[in-house]
Amino acid sequence: MAKKLNLLSMIGPGMLVAATGVGAGDLAAATFSGAQLGVAILWAVLLGAFFKFVLNEGLTRWQLATGNTLLEGVVIHLGRPVRYGFLAYLLAWSFMVAASLMSACGVAAQAILPVSEDPVTGKIIYGILLSLVGVVLVRVGGYSLFEKVMRVCIGLMFVTVVATAILLRPDWGQLLSGLLVPSIPQIDGEGLAWTIALMGGVGGTVTVLCYGYWIREEERLSTDDLRVCRIDLGVAYALTALFGLAMVTIGSTLEIEGSGATLVIRLADQLVGQLGLFGKWAFLLGAFGAVFSSLLGVWQSVPYLFTDLWGMMGKGQPSSERSIDTRSKSYRWYLYAMATLPMIGLWVGFANMQKFNAIWGALFMPMLAMTLLILNGRARWVGEVYKNRPLTSTVLVLILLFFLMAGWLTIR
């Protein structure tokens, strides 16, 4: 059967990646980074999006060339210690990202329709409620409803947030300089940490692995689909970069006093003076669309990862199934646990939760880069045509070294 080649048919799973990766990480890390460091770090947004494209293209190439997801490749070729190490990381990351997403959704919803005079209380109430709403949408509607809801959120967040950044009339000369001249301003010694958080948050971290499961849902199963997937990912990460640039720009043009559950409210209130009520509500709706689409994407996709990995823990070999059974106990119970247990993180400060989540997620980047260097570097596993080319290997090494160095400097 001939595949449709129009652009809209090509960019389905990529839009899901963009909507899932953009959200709490980009909204918070980009806004805080822009407020702290200004537009001088716009280059980090572009570099972060490019890194994610290279990584996602690599795992897609592996999957289409071998028929196995990247996790299945890890289990088959890299042995038991790596398998258990990633499981431990996934459990910790799931808690961090789920708490971060609940917090971000709670802050955005409280800003739109307050349920309490205390913003922290409103954040907690909405965070719990929206987490449960996400579970219902994932369980009742399946992939089809999930994709439709995500498309609405994507359109809402990109149009409103990018339009807000343009209407603020930033200094275009400074924006161009921030894009082309890499620098890291040091503000109270936090410059490097916020830059790492920004690059880690742009385009998601562990959620890049979910693209492989979504292309299976779209029946992209062979190397014939690789061109379509590359176009899909290219459009997705271009839009991701655009959103990140817009959020850094917004953060740099407004005064952010303090942080916490009042962040989005203060940002929106400041926009009234510059853009009127329309600007305020456009930003609030875009912010909510961003964080809720990210929550919904994580709730739907991360249980894929756990179920795939858990199914191979005992036998050590991948399942013959083409797709993950969302009715399985492992999928359902991981979804329920991820949507409830991290609720305790709603009592942690909003800014700290977003920052810890972004930096913790950035630790995944060198692991993924190393895995792709190993798996895609062997022609006997992926074939001579689909193995890493020298330029791709060089970029992967740079990704590995950058995140290792940045992580070491931050910890020190």
C-alpha angles and dihedrals in degrees: 000000000000115000122231111252101193115121096247092057090051100052103054103107091032091059088052089053091049094047093046096044093043111067132065092010097049097034096051103028093043094046094046092043091050091048093048102037106017126218092318088097098053087110088067090061092055093044092048092051091047091050091052091049092053092048095046093046088053096052090045091051089050093050096046093045096047106024090233129106116242090256090054089051091052091051094048100044111021103049141230101305092058090047094054093040092057091046090056091047092048092053093051093043092049090056093048097046094043092052090046093051094047089050093048093047090048092052093048095046093046089053092053100042113008116213094181138030087230109073092206092055090046090051091053094048094048093041091057094043096048092047089057091045088055091053091052093050092049095045099041104036103036123200095322096058091039091057093048094050091047092053090055091049092047093054092045096050100043098045097044099041096044091045090051092053092050094047090055087068099222123195101275092197091058090046091054091048091050090052097047105031113059114216138147114213112212112227111175088331092296100108098097094043093052092045091053090047089051095050091044093050098046108100097354131274120230089013090074085078089063092070089078092059094046093053087053088055087053090048095244096151110146141050088262086076096053095093091052091048092051091053089045092052094042092056092043096053093042088058090043091055091047091053092048092050090050093051094048089049092050091048092049095053097050134065111243110196108197121321142249135087092341094060099098092040092053092046092050093046091053090051090060091069093050104032105015127233091313091060092048095052094041090056093046093050092046092049092050092047089052098050098038093049088051091051092048092048093051093046090052100041112032093065084060088063095048094045092049092048096041092051090058098044096091105033096031094219131097122259119255089230116115094213139021116265104236089194092062120112093240092055095044097045094045089052091050093046094048092049096050116024096058090056086098086071089069087079091058120091112275098229094047092048092052093046095047090047093052095047092045090050091049089062087070093064099074090045091054093044091052092048092052091047089056102038099038093039094072119079092199089064103040103014129254093274095055103038119112115285117222093258092050091048090050092053091048090052090050090050090050095048095043096053093042091052094043092048092050093049092048094049091047 
